Amino acid sequence: MSEQMKCKKEKHLKKDDMLNLKDNINRFDDLKFNRRAFLKTAVGASVALGLSTLPFSVKAFLGDFEDDRELVEIVKLEDLPKGSSVTFNYPSEKDPALLIHTKAGELKAYNSACTHLMCPVFYEEESEVLLCPCHQGFFDLNNGHPIAGPPQRELPLIELEVQNGVVYAAGRKIRHG
Ligand code: FES
């Protein structure tokens, strides 16, 4: 290859690959520029896809699949003495839920459909557990995790807020996939 042609070729290689596709001079260059342009596009698309799904990945990592901050009134705190519970529906009328005022004075709320076969779960005051009477499933009152019986998954947690003596549902966390 003459020196002039070599020079011409190097100059030619420095141009943008996509531009080179229109005036390439041989099959080798054609393959090279096509491959390079394809790789650039593929890498760019991968990065763009990764960035666009990042918020969902972070949410999934935190286990925070739902969080509508709309407050839904449940009950006045004075109407829910320690060691008692009240049923309500959240986030929709089709989702039964249970709010418990524990003997220690904490407020806990979960969707009350058992994660085994959907029977309603009750607050068992004496032993402070959540009980599903259908197949003797038990859940921990403090976190909604199954502790005995057939249920394998925890109950969805309902976040609470108390404002001016009224207890509100403020969001829901489904903690399993
Ligand atoms: S439905 Fe609750 S233990 Fe079976």
Residues whose N, C-alpha, C, O or C-beta is under 5 A from the ligand:
A	BS01	FES	C114 H116 L117 M118 C119 C132 C134 H135 Q136 G137 P150 P151
